Amino acid sequence: MNRAAVVASLFMAGVASAATVTNTFDSPVGPLPADGITALGVTFHFSEGGSPSGFATYGSAVGMPVLPLTDPVLDGPTTGVLTLEFLSPVTALSFDFLLGVVDAELAEGVSVVLSGPDYIGSTPFTAPTGIPIGEPEPMLGIGSFSFVGSPFISAAITFSSAAQLFAIDNLVYNQIDLQALPIHAPEPGTLALTGTAILLAALRVKRGRRGQVR
């Protein structure tokens, strides 16, 4: 079975056995440094200038509801990169985001780069913000990101430099249950090679024993 067929079979099986997970950052109970936290099948990483940073917070309280975001959220400075490492392949991802202390109108709020050994597609993806909120000057921008496609295991999120702070909430993903995926039998050629390797190993052991008897 060639790689394209394997990817296709995994995708089709994964879609059939995927579970939708929603993380609203209630558990573990925060506020906690977001970098390194694993929750609901995702490990979160936050970096600034290529180095791990402790300035993003998991389970933070914004202090006021800005729908569709509600406390708690994951927030931090827009100078960093938030990376989601999924423990099993994902075929869909969405989240709501807020950008605070906006210096200018935002055409694009976030940029998301998806990656993984079976991911097929173009990157990055961007999501715009809606009408900025605030009087007399816009102070907040709100938007949503959504993707459905081939399986990926990592999503790197960067934020508009026109804002200073970000918050995300309602992180939803369609995660493939690896235990539910079918087990594919090896091809005849693979079986032959495996059988030959086992036979050679057995012969070596047998010869070794004969040598000891002599």
Protein Blocks (a to p, Z undefined) as FASTA:
>chain_A
ZZklmmmmmmmmmmmmcccdddehlaccddddfehpaeehiacdddeehiacfkbcehia
fhiacdfbdcddddddfkbccddddfbdcfbdcdddddehifbdcfbfbdcddedjkbgc
dddddddddddeddfbdfbdcddddddddddfbdcddddfkbmbdcdehiacddddfklp
ccddddfklmmmmmmmmmmmmmmmmmmmmmmmZZ
